[in-house]
Amino acid sequence: MPDTTARTTGTSAPVFTPTLTHAVPRQFVHRAAIAEVFLTGWHPTGEDSFTVTAQWPRQHCFYTAHEGLHDPLLLSETVRQTLPLLSHAAYDVPFDTRLSWDFFRYTLDPAALPTGFVPAELELRVTASDIRRRGGQLAAVTMHFDILRDGAPLATAETRFGCYSRAVYQRVRAGRADIDRVLATALPPAAPVDPAVVGRDRWPDVVLAPADRDGRWRLRTDTGHPVLFDHPVDHAPGMLLLEAARQATQALRPGRRVLPVGMDIAFFRYVEFDSPCWITADPDGVDAVGRDRTKVTAWQDEHVAFSATVTSEAVAGR
């Protein structure tokens, strides 16, 4: 939030000059809508270490606060935005480079999630390691995050992602990089499950459709969704898959809202638009402090596309 600082000149009354805060340019975080940019700045703190600042709105149209708590997937999107920001701003990665997740994991303290009377101010302390370059350009990197909210610990996260030049990406995608052609062959989104089953209030925000048995759903890919598909892409975005993992975890636990306090996800294949993708979820015991664990897997054309372990706890009503 903007604040003011006093400046005096001679014997005149103090003049208050605003210290302004603004979002980083949307192109640096690969977003089309300015309203979807959560990062507000960055600076280096050492060799391959950085501080990134962010702000969360008190309420978001998709990452909705419930029971007075921010949505943990706001954290995931904030981390996701940091990857292109630092790639472009700190490592000079060209803007036509494509980024792709290898793995992503986070764990957070729900005690740091309550909404307040003002937007939440975040500080992300980022360290990059295991850096690989190709032809002088960044090719892959691992980033570790210590994340603070108003100076108090909120979460840790770690991810590794690859960077693909236009030419390399064309080869990797083997004819599927033409966004217009790919979108033209996309299957229409299937009818959603009841929003209440997956902890949603609106059916357009449901990303699961019924399947042939309990614990299995079809991924519902609506390429017109204004947040999950902020701009045209040639495959299902990672945040759609995280949302599917969250909704599948919720669907296994009817009658109580669950909070995904941790996720550990490995990405194996791109999820395409022209073939059904199936989401399965199974209880996976509890962690060391008794929180539920759920194993979520995405299958497409008989191949595993991603696998996630979601750690969750029940949200007490307020």
N, C-alpha and C positions, 0 to 999 in steps of 0.2 A: 504494500500500500504506500502511496506517496506520503512523505512526512515533510515537515518544515524545519528549517534551521534559521536561527536568528543571525543577522549581519548588521553591525552598527557602523555608521559613518559619522565621524565627528561627534557633535552633541545631538544629532537628530535621533528621532525614535528608531527602534530596531526595524529593519526591513526583512521580512520573511520570504526567503527564496525556496521554492519547492524542490525537493530532491525526488526526481521522477523515476518511476519504475515502469518498464514496458516489456512486452513479450519479445523474444528473439524472432527474427524473420521466419515466416512460416516455411519458406523453402528449405531452411536448415533442419527442420524436423519432419520433412516430408508430409506436410499437411496442406490442404487447400483452403480450409476455413480458418480464418484468424482466431475465431472463438475457440477452436480446438487446440490452440498452442498453450501449453502449461509452463514452458520454460521461460525464465525472465533474464538469464545472463549466465556467463561462465568466465573463468579465468584459470590459467595454469598455476599450480602450487609447487611444481617440481618437475623433474623429468618423467614424463608419462603419468603425471598425476594432476588432477583438476578439481575445482569446485564449481558445481552447477547449481543455480538457484531456480526455484519453481514456485508456482502458486496454484493451489487448488480452489476452485469456486466452492461456495458454501453448498450449492446444489448443482448437479449436472443433469442434462436431459437424458443421458444414457447410463453413465456411471453414477447411479442414483444413491444418495444417502438414505439409509434406513435405520430406524430406531436410534437416531441421533449419531450415527457413525458414518464416516466416509466409506465409500466403496473401495476395498483393497485393490481392485483392478485399475483404479486411478493411479496407484503406485506402479503397476506394470506398464501402463501407457506412458507415465512420466519417464521411467527407465528407457522404454523403447524410443522416446523422442531424443533422449540423450545420445543414443548411438549415432544417428546421422549428424547431430549437432557437432559432436567432437570429431567425427570422421571428416566432415567438411571444414570445420573451423580450425581444428588443431592439427590434422594430418593431411590437409590439402587434397582430400578425395574429391574428384570431379563430381558435379551434380548429376551427371547421367549415369553414375555408378549405382548398381543395385546392391542392397544389403540383404543378407539372409541369415536368420537365426540358426545356430547349431544346437544350443541349449539355453535355457533360461530358468533360473530358480530364485525364489525370494522367501523370506520369512519375516513376519512383522509382529509388532506388539499391539494388540487391539486396544490397549489402554491409551495409545497415542492417536487413535482414530476419531474421537468425538468431534463433531462439527462445532463451530463457535459462532460468535457474532460478526466475525470478519473472516475472509478467506484464509486458508492455512498457508503459511510460509514454510517452504522446504529448502534444505541445503543437502545436496548430494555430493559426497566426497568420493571421487572416482579415481581408481588406480588401474592403469592398463598394463597387461603383461602378455607374454607368449605372442609377441607381435611378429607377424610374417608379412613379407613384402614380395611383390611380383613386379619386375621391371621398374623398381623404384617406387611403386605405389602400394599403399596398404592393401593387403590381400585377406588378412584374418587377424583378429585380436580378441583377447579375453578382457573383460572389464569387471572389476569388483566395486561394489557400492556400499558405503555406509551412509545411511539416510537419516537426517535429523528433521524434526519438526519443531520450530521455535526453539531450537537449541537442544531439544531432548531427543534421545534415540527413538526412531520410528521403525526402521527396518534395515536389513541387509539384503543384498541381491548380487547375483553373479550371472554373467552371460558370455557366450562366445558367438561371434558372427563373422560371416565372410563378406568380402567386398568384390563385386564382379563388374569389370568394365563392360561397356555395351557389347563389344565383340565376344568376350568370354561368356556373358550372359546369354547371348544368342545361341552359342554352342551348348551351354548347359540346358537350356530350355528346349532345344531340339525342335524348333518350329512352333513353339507355344508362346513366344515372346511378343507376338503381334496382338496387342491388347484389344483392338477393335474386332479382330477375327475371333479371338478367344471368347470375348463377351457375347458375340453373336451366336456361339454354340452352347452357351451356358444353359443348363437345365433350369426351368422355372422353380422358384422356391416352393417346397412342399407345404401343405397345411400345417400350422404349428400345433404343438401340444397346448393344453390349457396354461396360460401364463402363470397362474398361481402355483402350478406344479413345479415350475423352475424358478420361482421367486421373482417373477416379473409382473408388472402392472399392465403392460400393453402388449398385445400380440405382435406388433411389428418388431419388438425387441427380443422375441423368442427365436433361438437359433437351433432348436431341436424339433423334429417332427416324429410322430409315432412310427414304430417299426413292428416287427413280428413277435416281440417278446419283451418282458420286463428287463430293464437294465440295458436296453439297446434302442438307439434312435437313429434317424437319418439326419445328417447335418443339413440345416436349413440355411441356404446361402442366398441372401437377398442383396444383389449387387447394387440396389438402389438405396440401401440403408445409409443415412447421412453421416453417421459416425464410424461404423465399422468399415464402410466403403466411402471414406471422405473424398477419394479420387479414384479414377479407374485403375485397376491392376489386373495382372494376367493370371493370378491364382488366389486362393483363399488367404487372406492376411493372417498373420500370427495372432493378432488380438481377437479375431473371430474364433480361433481354435482355443484360446484361453477362456473365452466366454462360454464355449461349448463345454469345456472341462468343468467350469464353475456350475453351469446349469445342470449338467449330468450329476454332479455331486449333490446338488440341492434336490433333484428329482428322486434320489435314493432315500431321502429323509423327509417324507411328507409330514406336514403338521408342525414343523419348526423351521425357522429360517436359520441357515448356517452361514458362517463367515469364513471365507477361504483365507486363513492366516498364513498359509504357505503353499507354494507350488514348486514342483521340480519337473521340468518338461524337456524332453529330447525331441528334436525335429529330424525326421528321416527323409521325407519326400515332400514335394509340393502337392498340395491338395488342389486338384483341377476342378473346373466348373462343369465339365461335360459328362461326368460320371458320378453316381451316388457315392457319398462318403458316409460310413457308418460309425457311430460313436457307441462304445460300450463302457459300462462302469460297474465296478465290483468293490464291495468293502474290502479293505486291506489292513484290518486290525487298527491298533491305536499306536500313537507315538509314546515317547518316554514319559510324557506328562498326561497321558490319557486322552489326547485329542484324536478324533476320528481321522483315519486315512482312507482315501479312495483311489483306486487304480482306474484311470481313464485312458482308453486307447481309441485311436481313429484308424479305420481301415478303408482303403479304396483299391478296387480291383485286386483284392486278396493280398495287398501289401499293407504293412503298418506305416502310416504316415506320420503319426506322432504318438508319444506315450507320456502320460503325466501321472504323478502322484500328488494328490491334493490333500492337504491337511486342513481340517476345519473344526470349528467349535460352534456350538449353538449361541444364538444371539438372544440375550434376555430382553424381554419387552420393557419399554420405558413409559 
